[in-house]
Amino acid sequence: QSALTQPPSASGSPGQSVTISCTGTSSDVGGNNYVSWYQQHPGNAPKLVIYEIRNRPSGVPDRFSGSKFGNTASLTVSGLQADDEADYYCSSHAGHNNFMIFGGGTKLTVL
Amino acid sequence: QVQLQESGPGLVKPSETLSVTCTVSTGSISGYFWTWIRQSPGKGLEWIGYIHYSGSTNYNPSLKSRVTISVDTSKNQFSLNLTSVSAADTAVYYCARLQPPNNRNFDYCGQGTLVTVSS
């Protein structure tokens, strides 16, 4: 059982928006600004798409956005494209010992 | 653009030690924190531990008794040793850099190396 809770699947049609949630506790997601999101295509390494709740690394399109309310963080992918179909993992810092914890991943399907 | 490449044995016998090395091929290992993450087949991600280029470390409490991460700045490499492995340690092992300045997530990641524990 993963430390952070994500829905196992999400889907949307090309051009639509989809939001993936990531629920933790006040000790992790709700307790700091260090929530990040990773995109993983099959057979590939995870790729950082959002860090510190809402920041995008260079090269990540602004169709990807992040937010947080309380103990739940969210990743929104707007203007869905075929290449967005992938697994998405959230991560949070949770103190020195639980330095980096992950959600179980959400499989995003572009219909 | 930082490039990382894992190298590992592919197959390890139960109860033996798993050793994987990460080579940082572009950029210097100095000045940064480096981390290991693994992913069991069909499963999610698990943080294993991190090391600062100076040698200070922090490990996942669930693995702490079996994990050692070391760094060799002269070779621009850092390594993972995991002792007393079992089938549960079968996974793709990724090395990555913690993103400065806050070092709370990773930004660059290697392609991963699959290590299977089996007799």
HADDOCK unambig.tbl for C-alpha pairs under 7 A between the chains (distance, minus, plus):
assign (segid A and resid 34 and name CA) (segid B and resid 104 and name CA) 6.28 0.50 0.50
assign (segid A and resid 36 and name CA) (segid B and resid 105 and name CA) 6.72 0.50 0.50
assign (segid A and resid 44 and name CA) (segid B and resid 111 and name CA) 6.55 0.50 0.50
assign (segid A and resid 45 and name CA) (segid B and resid 109 and name CA) 6.82 0.50 0.50
assign (segid A and resid 45 and name CA) (segid B and resid 110 and name CA) 6.85 0.50 0.50
assign (segid A and resid 45 and name CA) (segid B and resid 111 and name CA) 5.23 0.50 0.50
assign (segid A and resid 45 and name CA) (segid B and resid 112 and name CA) 6.64 0.50 0.50
assign (segid A and resid 48 and name CA) (segid B and resid 107 and name CA) 5.83 0.50 0.50
assign (segid A and resid 93 and name CA) (segid B and resid 104 and name CA) 6.20 0.50 0.50
assign (segid A and resid 97 and name CA) (segid B and resid 60 and name CA) 6.43 0.50 0.50
assign (segid A and resid 97 and name CA) (segid B and resid 61 and name CA) 6.46 0.50 0.50
assign (segid A and resid 98 and name CA) (segid B and resid 60 and name CA) 6.57 0.50 0.50
assign (segid A and resid 100 and name CA) (segid B and resid 47 and name CA) 6.02 0.50 0.50
assign (segid A and resid 101 and name CA) (segid B and resid 47 and name CA) 6.77 0.50 0.50
assign (segid A and resid 102 and name CA) (segid B and resid 45 and name CA) 6.31 0.50 0.50
assign (segid A and resid 102 and name CA) (segid B and resid 46 and name CA) 6.87 0.50 0.50
assign (segid A and resid 104 and name CA) (segid B and resid 44 and name CA) 5.28 0.50 0.50
assign (segid A and resid 105 and name CA) (segid B and resid 44 and name CA) 6.32 0.50 0.50
